Amino acid sequence: MRYNSYPGTPLKISEIGLGAWQLGLNSGWKNLSESESIHLVKLSLDNGINFFDTAPNYGYGTGEQRLGKALKGIDRESVVINTKFGHTHDGKQNYESNYIRESLEGSLRRLNSDYVDSFIIHNPPLEYLNGNKNDHYLILERLKEEGKIKAYGASIDTYQEMKLLMDTTQSEVVEAFYNIFFQDIASAFDEAENRGMGIIVKIPLDSGWLSGKYDKETIFDGVRARWSKTDIDTRADLVQRVRDIIGPNVNMAQAAVAFCLCHNAVSTVIPGSLNEEQLKSNIESAELELSDSLVSQLREFYENEVKALSLPW
């Protein structure tokens, strides 16, 4: 496992983190029991992972609770926790600045911690990313001064969003929607790196498509039922193109995660893991070296064949 710098902490964070959506009840994934969730976190620690990403709405608060239980007894300064504001523990959305402190205090109670290392606005509407028109970032600065958070930023999906955040706020962290099929936000990575921002890559496997396990005949349920038949056919064809580019002997899921790590600006990638097998595969992704030629081909594939499709999430 390799480790990278991260704002707000002297601790270097693991290139592979644990995205903890699946730890909570009714997450939209296969439900894990509390003991399975705690075991998964401890396996992560045993394998060198020290970065954990969660949010109040993951399992209606149970994701944070279970993460807190799993980390009980662990030196708090040996791990880095990122949580969010905006999607609440009761399944609603509230981006108003007067709710920031209440949301954070709830997360701290569930996590059983006095602070979080980073605290980010959870995929807000564009207008909330403008620091010139919102007092959110003044409140976040105050929370930093109080020691309740070490760094702040936002979880975002596009270059436009990231550029606005960087131009109008002192944000230090972004959680970026970035994978082989979604590379728009990478246009801001160089500037972010120059500013010393931490970049957490979310959805590196495109909700499972880049694992290579889905095709045109796959039937989806839960959160993945959002795709139309046309969406499924389109993505299945694109997955085959990725397979053609990377070759038949490379693990597609590992190549997809490794691709995200090829940009120096990326601090950590947070693929979801449901079990030990998936966890170890994700960790092995960091050891996969993609050639410069292959990375260039995958970037050109996006520009020439994917970008204009404006794929739905």
C-alpha positions as CSV (number, residue, x, y, z in Angstrom):
1,M,0.0,0.0,0.0
2,R,1.2,3.5,-0.9
3,Y,0.3,6.6,1.1
4,N,-0.3,10.2,0.2
5,S,-0.5,13.5,1.9
6,Y,-3.9,14.8,3.0
7,P,-4.9,18.3,4.2
8,G,-5.4,18.9,7.9
9,T,-3.4,15.9,9.1
10,P,0.2,14.9,9.3
11,L,-0.9,11.3,8.7
12,K,-0.4,10.1,5.1
13,I,-3.5,8.3,3.8
14,S,-3.8,5.0,2.0
15,E,-4.2,5.1,-1.8
16,I,-7.1,2.7,-1.4
17,G,-9.7,3.8,1.2
18,L,-12.9,2.2,2.3
19,G,-16.1,3.7,0.9
20,A,-18.5,2.9,3.7
21,W,-21.9,3.3,2.1
22,Q,-22.5,-0.4,2.4
23,L,-21.9,-0.6,6.1
24,G,-25.3,0.8,6.9
25,L,-28.7,-0.8,7.0
26,N,-30.8,-0.6,3.8
27,S,-28.0,1.0,1.9
28,G,-29.3,-0.1,-1.5
29,W,-26.6,-2.8,-1.6
30,K,-26.7,-6.3,-0.1
31,N,-27.3,-5.6,3.6
32,L,-24.4,-6.4,5.9
33,S,-25.0,-7.3,9.5
34,E,-23.3,-5.2,12.1
35,S,-20.8,-7.9,12.8
36,E,-20.0,-8.2,9.1
37,S,-19.6,-4.4,8.8
38,I,-17.2,-4.3,11.8
39,H,-15.3,-7.2,10.4
40,L,-14.9,-5.5,7.1
41,V,-13.5,-2.3,8.7
42,K,-11.0,-4.4,10.8
43,L,-9.9,-6.3,7.7
44,S,-9.3,-2.9,6.0
45,L,-7.1,-1.8,8.9
46,D,-5.2,-5.1,8.9
47,N,-4.5,-4.6,5.2
48,G,-3.1,-1.0,5.5
49,I,-6.2,1.0,4.8
50,N,-6.5,4.0,7.1
51,F,-8.9,6.3,5.2
52,F,-12.7,5.9,5.7
53,D,-15.4,7.8,3.9
54,T,-18.9,7.9,5.3
55,A,-22.0,10.2,5.5
56,P,-25.1,10.6,7.8
57,N,-27.5,9.2,5.2
58,Y,-25.5,5.9,4.7
59,G,-28.0,3.5,6.3
60,Y,-29.9,6.4,8.0
61,G,-27.0,7.0,10.4
62,T,-26.1,3.3,11.0
63,G,-23.1,3.5,8.6
64,E,-21.4,6.1,10.8
65,Q,-22.5,4.2,13.9
66,R,-21.0,1.0,12.7
67,L,-17.8,2.6,11.6
68,G,-17.5,4.2,15.0
69,K,-17.9,0.9,16.7
70,A,-15.4,-0.8,14.4
71,L,-12.8,1.9,15.2
72,K,-13.4,1.8,19.0
73,G,-10.1,1.2,20.7
74,I,-8.1,2.2,17.7
75,D,-5.7,5.2,18.1
76,R,-7.9,7.9,16.6
77,E,-4.9,9.7,15.1
78,S,-4.0,6.6,13.2
79,V,-7.0,6.8,10.9
80,V,-8.6,9.5,8.7
81,I,-12.4,9.9,8.6
82,N,-14.3,11.9,6.0
83,T,-18.0,12.6,6.5
84,K,-20.5,14.9,4.9
85,F,-23.2,17.4,5.3
86,G,-26.4,17.9,3.2
87,H,-28.0,14.4,3.0
88,T,-29.4,13.8,6.5
89,H,-29.5,10.7,8.7
90,D,-33.3,10.6,8.2
91,G,-33.2,10.4,4.4
92,K,-33.9,14.1,3.7
93,Q,-31.7,16.9,2.2
94,N,-30.8,20.0,4.1
95,Y,-28.0,22.3,2.7
96,E,-28.9,25.3,4.8
97,S,-25.9,26.8,6.6
98,N,-27.7,26.9,9.9
99,Y,-27.8,23.1,9.8
100,I,-24.1,22.5,9.4
101,R,-23.2,22.4,13.1
102,E,-26.2,20.2,14.0
103,S,-25.3,17.8,11.3
104,L,-21.7,17.6,12.3
105,E,-22.5,17.1,16.0
106,G,-24.8,14.2,15.0
107,S,-22.0,12.6,13.0
108,L,-19.5,13.0,15.8
109,R,-21.8,11.3,18.2
110,R,-22.4,8.4,15.9
111,L,-18.7,8.1,15.1
112,N,-17.8,8.4,18.8
113,S,-15.2,11.0,17.9
114,D,-14.4,14.5,19.0
115,Y,-13.5,15.5,15.4
116,V,-13.5,14.4,11.8
117,D,-10.5,14.9,9.6
118,S,-12.5,16.3,6.7
119,F,-16.1,17.4,6.4
120,I,-17.6,18.0,3.0
121,I,-20.8,19.3,1.5
122,H,-22.5,16.2,-0.1
123,N,-23.2,16.8,-3.8
124,P,-25.0,20.1,-3.3
125,P,-26.8,22.1,-6.0
126,L,-24.3,24.3,-7.9
127,E,-25.3,27.5,-6.1
128,Y,-24.0,26.2,-2.7
129,L,-20.5,25.9,-4.1
130,N,-20.1,29.6,-4.5
131,G,-18.3,30.9,-1.5
132,N,-19.0,34.5,-2.5
133,K,-22.8,34.0,-2.1
134,N,-23.0,31.6,0.9
135,D,-21.9,31.7,4.5
136,H,-21.3,28.0,4.7
137,Y,-17.5,28.3,4.3
138,L,-17.2,30.9,7.1
139,I,-19.0,28.4,9.4
140,L,-16.7,25.6,8.2
141,E,-13.7,27.8,9.0
142,R,-15.1,28.4,12.5
143,L,-15.4,24.7,13.0
144,K,-11.8,24.3,12.0
145,E,-10.8,26.9,14.5
146,E,-12.7,24.9,17.2
147,G,-10.9,21.7,16.2
148,K,-14.1,19.8,15.3
149,I,-12.9,19.4,11.7
150,K,-9.4,19.5,10.2
151,A,-10.3,20.3,6.6
152,Y,-13.4,20.9,4.5
153,G,-14.7,20.9,0.9
154,A,-17.4,19.3,-1.2
155,S,-18.4,16.1,-3.0
156,I,-18.8,17.1,-6.7
157,D,-19.2,15.6,-10.2
158,T,-18.1,18.1,-12.8
159,Y,-15.3,20.4,-13.8
160,Q,-17.7,23.4,-13.6
161,E,-18.5,22.5,-10.0
162,M,-14.9,22.0,-9.0
163,K,-13.7,25.2,-10.6
164,L,-16.4,27.3,-8.9
165,L,-15.5,25.7,-5.5
166,M,-11.8,26.4,-6.0
167,D,-12.3,30.0,-7.3
168,T,-14.6,31.1,-4.5
169,T,-13.6,29.2,-1.4
170,Q,-10.6,28.0,0.6
171,S,-11.7,24.4,0.3
172,E,-9.0,21.8,0.9
173,V,-10.7,18.6,-0.1
174,V,-12.9,17.4,-3.0
175,E,-14.6,14.1,-3.4
176,A,-14.6,13.7,-7.2
177,F,-16.8,11.5,-9.5
178,Y,-14.0,10.2,-11.7
179,N,-13.6,6.9,-13.6
180,I,-12.9,5.7,-17.1
181,F,-16.4,6.7,-18.2
182,F,-16.5,10.0,-16.3
183,Q,-13.3,12.1,-16.8
184,D,-14.7,15.6,-17.0
185,I,-13.6,16.7,-13.6
186,A,-10.0,15.7,-14.3
187,S,-9.5,19.0,-16.2
188,A,-9.3,20.7,-12.7
189,F,-6.9,18.2,-11.2
190,D,-3.7,20.1,-12.1
191,E,-4.9,23.3,-10.4
192,A,-6.1,21.3,-7.4
193,E,-2.7,19.6,-7.1
194,N,-1.0,23.0,-7.3
195,R,-3.2,24.2,-4.4
196,G,-2.4,21.1,-2.3
197,M,-6.0,19.9,-2.3
198,G,-6.8,16.4,-1.3
199,I,-8.8,14.5,-3.9
200,I,-10.9,11.5,-3.0
201,V,-12.1,9.6,-6.1
202,K,-15.6,8.2,-5.7
203,I,-17.4,5.7,-8.0
204,P,-14.2,4.4,-9.6
205,L,-16.0,1.3,-10.9
206,D,-19.0,3.2,-12.3
207,S,-21.4,1.5,-9.9
208,G,-20.1,-1.9,-10.8
209,W,-20.0,-1.6,-14.6
210,L,-16.2,-1.3,-14.8
211,S,-15.9,-4.5,-12.8
212,G,-16.8,-6.2,-16.0
213,K,-19.5,-8.3,-14.4
214,Y,-22.6,-6.7,-16.1
215,D,-23.8,-7.1,-19.6
216,K,-26.9,-6.3,-21.7
217,E,-28.9,-9.1,-20.0
218,T,-28.2,-8.0,-16.4
219,I,-31.3,-7.3,-14.4
220,F,-30.8,-4.5,-11.8
221,D,-32.6,-3.8,-8.6
222,G,-32.0,-1.4,-5.7
223,V,-30.2,1.9,-6.6
224,R,-29.0,0.3,-9.8
225,A,-32.5,0.0,-11.2
226,R,-32.2,3.7,-12.2
227,W,-30.8,2.7,-15.7
228,S,-33.1,2.4,-18.7
229,K,-32.7,-0.5,-21.2
230,T,-30.9,2.0,-23.5
231,D,-28.5,3.0,-20.7
232,I,-27.7,-0.6,-20.1
233,D,-27.1,-1.4,-23.8
234,T,-24.9,1.7,-24.2
235,R,-22.8,0.9,-21.1
236,A,-22.5,-2.8,-22.0
237,D,-21.0,-1.7,-25.4
238,L,-18.6,0.7,-23.7
239,V,-17.5,-2.0,-21.3
240,Q,-16.6,-4.2,-24.2
241,R,-14.5,-1.3,-25.7
242,V,-12.7,-1.0,-22.4
243,R,-12.0,-4.7,-22.4
244,D,-10.6,-4.4,-26.0
245,I,-8.3,-1.6,-24.9
246,I,-6.9,-3.1,-21.7
247,G,-6.7,-6.7,-23.1
248,P,-8.1,-10.0,-22.1
249,N,-5.6,-10.8,-19.4
250,V,-6.0,-7.8,-17.1
251,N,-8.5,-7.7,-14.3
252,M,-10.9,-4.9,-15.4
253,A,-11.9,-3.8,-11.9
254,Q,-8.3,-3.5,-10.8
255,A,-7.4,-1.6,-14.1
256,A,-10.3,0.8,-13.5
257,V,-9.1,1.6,-10.0
258,A,-5.5,1.8,-11.1
259,F,-6.5,4.2,-13.8
260,C,-7.9,6.6,-11.2
261,L,-4.6,6.5,-9.3
262,C,-2.5,7.4,-12.4
263,H,-3.1,11.1,-11.9
264,N,-0.7,12.5,-9.3
265,A,-3.4,14.8,-7.8
266,V,-5.5,11.8,-6.5
267,S,-5.0,11.2,-2.8
268,T,-7.1,8.1,-2.4
269,V,-9.7,6.0,-4.3
270,I,-12.7,4.6,-2.4
271,P,-14.2,1.6,-4.2
272,G,-16.9,-0.1,-2.2
273,S,-16.2,-3.5,-0.8
274,L,-18.8,-6.0,0.4
275,N,-16.5,-8.8,1.4
276,E,-12.9,-9.9,1.9
277,E,-12.5,-11.0,-1.7
278,Q,-13.6,-7.6,-3.1
279,L,-11.5,-5.7,-0.5
280,K,-8.3,-7.6,-1.4
281,S,-8.9,-7.1,-5.1
282,N,-9.3,-3.4,-4.5
283,I,-6.1,-3.2,-2.5
284,E,-4.3,-5.2,-5.2
285,S,-5.4,-2.5,-7.7
286,A,-2.8,-0.1,-6.2
287,E,-0.1,-2.5,-7.2
288,L,-1.2,-2.7,-10.9
289,E,1.1,-0.5,-13.0
290,L,-0.7,0.7,-16.2
291,S,1.6,1.8,-19.0
292,D,1.6,5.4,-20.1
293,S,0.3,4.2,-23.5
294,L,-2.6,2.4,-22.0
295,V,-3.6,5.4,-19.8
296,S,-3.4,7.6,-22.9
297,Q,-5.7,5.2,-24.8
298,L,-8.2,5.2,-22.0
299,R,-8.2,9.0,-21.9
300,E,-8.6,9.3,-25.7
301,F,-11.4,6.7,-25.5
302,Y,-13.3,9.0,-23.2
303,E,-12.7,12.1,-25.3
304,N,-13.6,10.4,-28.6
305,E,-16.2,7.9,-27.7
306,V,-17.8,8.6,-24.3
307,K,-17.8,12.3,-23.5
308,A,-20.5,13.2,-26.1
309,L,-22.8,10.5,-24.7
310,S,-23.3,12.4,-21.5
311,L,-23.9,9.1,-19.7
312,P,-26.4,9.3,-16.8
313,W,-25.0,8.4,-13.4
